[in-house]
Amino acid sequence: MSDPDRYDETTDDHERFEVELLAQDRDAQSPSTADLDDETAHQMVRELLDAGTVTPVVDQRILIHEPSGTAFKSIQQLAVFHEGWTAAHDADEASE
């Protein structure tokens, strides 16, 4: 009898399906930054400034995200970055 056709082989289908479901679960748990409007971004950055997580550099008109050391000129970009950074940091702690 000849070897089975590799395109008819379905033994790995369940593994691919499980990987896809795990990716969908991870995506569903991640915060969405697409709906972060300007007002929410400003509020978040004010809270980060109050907490000392963000430091303004007035003469250069930038904001420094202290935990990562990253500089931003845009409040919106900083807020989106912080959301992603927090999600990644929380995921790392949860996996440990």
VODRENBA-906596 format. One record per residue (C-alpha): residue number from 1; residue in three letters; chain; x, y, z. Coordinates in pm, 1 decimal, padded with zeros to 6 digits. Each point is the difference from the previous one (the first is absolute). Last residue first. Example, Ala and Ser with C-alpha at 12.3 -4.5 7.8 and 13.67 -1.06 7.14 Angstrom:
NODE   nr  rest  kette        px        py        pz
NODE    2   Ser      A   01367.0  -00106.0   00714.0
NODE    1   Ala      A  -00137.0  -00344.0   00066.0
***
This chain:
NODE   nr  rest  kette        px        py        pz
NODE   96   Glu      A   00500.2   03311.3   03579.7
NODE   95   Ser      A  -00255.9   00019.1  -00280.7
NODE   94   Ala      A  -00216.1   00251.2   00188.8
NODE   93   Glu      A   00295.0   00232.7   00055.3
NODE   92   Asp      A   00088.6  -00001.5  -00369.5
NODE   91   Ala      A  -00363.1   00063.1  -00095.7
NODE   90   Asp      A  -00016.4   00296.7   00240.1
NODE   89   His      A   00313.9   00153.2  -00156.2
NODE   88   Ala      A  -00136.1  -00053.5  -00351.1
NODE   87   Ala      A  -00333.9   00158.3   00090.6
NODE   86   Thr      A   00172.7   00288.9   00177.4
NODE   85   Trp      A   00227.4   00065.7  -00298.7
NODE   84   Gly      A  -00295.4  -00011.3  -00237.4
NODE   83   Glu      A  -00203.9   00246.2   00203.5
NODE   82   His      A   00311.5   00214.4   00057.0
NODE   81   Phe      A   00070.0   00014.1  -00373.8
NODE   80   Val      A  -00358.0   00105.3  -00075.6
NODE   79   Ala      A   00018.0   00275.1   00263.3
NODE   78   Leu      A   00341.6   00118.4  -00120.6
NODE   77   Gln      A  -00114.9   00008.1  -00360.6
NODE   76   Gln      A  -00306.4   00206.3   00091.9
NODE   75   Ile      A   00205.0   00240.9   00210.1
NODE   74   Ser      A   00230.0   00058.0  -00296.6
NODE   73   Lys      A   00363.2   00108.7   00027.2
NODE   72   Phe      A   00108.7  -00325.4   00158.7
NODE   71   Ala      A   00320.2  -00123.2   00164.5
NODE   70   Thr      A   00060.3  -00363.6   00103.2
NODE   69   Gly      A   00188.3  -00078.4   00322.2
NODE   68   Ser      A  -00206.7  -00315.9   00048.7
NODE   67   Pro      A  -00112.1   00043.8   00360.8
NODE   66   Glu      A   00041.1   00381.2  -00022.5
NODE   65   His      A  -00223.5   00079.8  -00297.9
NODE   64   Ile      A   00163.8   00331.2  -00090.8
NODE   63   Leu      A  -00221.1   00282.9  -00128.9
NODE   62   Ile      A   00131.6   00246.5  -00254.7
NODE   61   Arg      A  -00017.2   00376.8  -00053.8
NODE   60   Gln      A   00380.5   00036.6  -00010.4
NODE   59   Asp      A   00008.7   00286.4   00254.5
NODE   58   Val      A  -00281.6  -00160.1   00199.3
NODE   57   Val      A   00142.0  -00345.9   00051.7
NODE   56   Pro      A  -00305.5  -00161.0   00158.0
NODE   55   Thr      A   00041.7  -00314.0   00211.4
NODE   54   Val      A  -00242.5  -00289.2  -00026.5
NODE   53   Thr      A  -00045.0  -00276.9   00258.1
NODE   52   Gly      A   00014.0   00254.5   00280.6
NODE   51   Ala      A  -00351.6  -00085.7   00119.6
NODE   50   Asp      A  -00128.9   00352.9  -00069.3
NODE   49   Leu      A   00154.2  -00007.1  -00348.8
NODE   48   Leu      A  -00154.9  -00341.7  -00067.5
NODE   47   Glu      A  -00339.3   00131.9   00113.2
NODE   46   Arg      A   00032.6   00302.7  -00229.6
NODE   45   Val      A   00106.8  -00236.8  -00281.0
NODE   44   Met      A  -00312.9  -00209.6   00050.2
NODE   43   Gln      A  -00226.6   00304.5   00001.4
NODE   42   His      A   00157.8   00131.5  -00321.5
NODE   41   Ala      A  -00036.7  -00340.3  -00168.3
NODE   40   Thr      A  -00364.0  -00025.4   00109.8
NODE   39   Glu      A  -00072.8   00343.4  -00146.7
NODE   38   Asp      A   00176.6  -00084.3  -00326.8
NODE   37   Asp      A  -00183.0  -00328.1  -00056.8
NODE   36   Leu      A   00137.6  -00345.6   00074.1
NODE   35   Asp      A  -00230.5  -00222.8  -00207.1
NODE   34   Ala      A   00278.6  -00157.4  -00204.0
NODE   33   Thr      A   00199.9  -00073.7   00314.8
NODE   32   Ser      A  -00171.5  -00331.1   00062.5
NODE   31   Pro      A   00099.0  -00174.2   00318.3
NODE   30   Ser      A   00119.2  -00356.1  -00040.2
NODE   29   Gln      A  -00226.1  -00275.6   00132.8
NODE   28   Ala      A  -00174.6  -00056.0  -00333.8
NODE   27   Asp      A   00335.5  -00016.4  -00179.1
NODE   26   Arg      A   00126.0  -00266.6   00240.3
NODE   25   Asp      A  -00317.8  -00202.4  -00045.9
NODE   24   Gln      A   00030.0   00028.2  -00379.2
NODE   23   Ala      A   00361.8  -00114.2   00016.1
NODE   22   Leu      A  -00098.9  -00296.6   00216.8
NODE   21   Leu      A  -00273.0  -00092.6  -00247.7
NODE   20   Glu      A   00246.1   00012.9  -00291.1
NODE   19   Val      A   00250.8  -00216.2   00185.5
NODE   18   Glu      A  -00275.3  -00252.4   00077.1
NODE   17   Phe      A  -00106.9  -00013.6  -00365.7
NODE   16   Arg      A   00359.7  -00049.3  -00114.4
NODE   15   Glu      A   00039.0  -00284.2   00250.8
NODE   14   His      A  -00329.2  -00160.6  -00102.2
NODE   13   Asp      A   00096.0   00014.4  -00365.7
NODE   12   Asp      A   00336.2  -00169.6   00057.3
NODE   11   Thr      A  -00124.9  -00353.2  -00071.4
NODE   10   Thr      A  -00188.0   00108.1  -00312.0
NODE    9   Glu      A   00212.7  -00151.3  -00278.4
NODE    8   Asp      A  -00181.5   00030.8  -00331.8
NODE    7   Tyr      A   00247.6   00256.2  -00130.8
NODE    6   Arg      A   00291.2  -00223.2   00094.2
NODE    5   Asp      A  -00141.9  -00278.7  -00218.0
NODE    4   Pro      A   00024.4  -00323.5   00191.6
NODE    3   Asp      A   00302.2  -00216.8  -00076.7
NODE    2   Ser      A  -00062.8  -00275.3  -00250.4
NODE    1   Met      A  -00130.6  -00344.8   00080.9
***
